[in-house]
């Protein structure tokens, strides 16, 4: 199983030592922004299941304290992160990626796993093998 989401949750737990709620929320926000960036790269693929894509994007919209552009997080999302000192969206998206792995979706580049980074690497290696060679990934 993937350690991607475990690592992101570890970063949130490590930030728990930050006593000021505002500083803690800012730190968690930056972690969620990274998760969103990593997840968006793979959920946008044409072979990613549409229902899971929609569920994942909804999780970010409802439960994330990072929001794109000038949008503000919902008060419930902010309150949850401040009170529980954890990111609900990371846990929920992790569950969606476990569901993805259980489905054993076969794509042009192989099975979709529960790791956004593994999916990206496999897809990019398949779609641009010459570029991967140039960048020294092989």
C-alpha positions, 0 to 999 in steps of 0.5 A, spaced: 500 500 500 501 507 498 505 511 503 503 517 500 497 519 504 500 517 511 506 521 509 501 527 508 498 525 515 504 525 518 506 532 516 499 534 519 501 531 526 508 534 526 505 541 525 500 539 531 506 542 536 504 549 533 500 552 538 497 558 535 491 556 531 492 560 525 499 558 524 497 551 525 491 552 520 496 555 515 501 550 515 495 544 514 493 549 508 499 548 505 499 541 506 492 540 503 494 544 497 500 540 495 495 534 496 490 537 491 496 539 486 498 531 486 491 528 486 489 533 481 494 531 476 492 524 476 484 525 477 484 529 471 486 523 466 481 520 461 482 513 464 480 516 472 473 513 474 469 519 473 465 518 479 471 518 484 474 524 481 467 528 482 467 525 489 474 527 491 473 534 488 467 534 492 471 532 498 476 538 497 470 543 496 467 541 503 472 539 507 479 542 505 481 548 508 485 550 502 481 552 497 483 555 490 483 562 488 480 567 493 475 562 496 474 561 503 474 554 506 467 553 510 467 554 517 465 547 519 472 545 515 476 550 519 473 548 525 474 541 524 481 542 523 483 547 529 479 542 534 481 535 531 488 538 529 488 533 523 486 534 516 479 531 514 480 532 507 486 528 507 483 522 510 477 522 506 481 522 499 485 517 502 479 513 502 477 514 495 484 512 493 483 505 497 477 504 493 480 506 486 485 500 488 480 495 490 477 496 483 483 494 479 482 499 474 486 497 468 489 503 464 493 504 458 499 504 463 497 499 468 493 498 474 491 505 478 493 504 485 492 508 491 498 512 490 497 519 486 505 519 485 505 512 483 500 513 478 503 519 475 510 516 474 507 510 471 502 514 466 508 519 464 513 514 463 508 511 458 505 517 455 512 520 454 518 515 454 523 519 451 522 525 455 523 520 461 529 518 458 532 525 457 530 527 464 534 521 467 528 517 470 530 510 467 
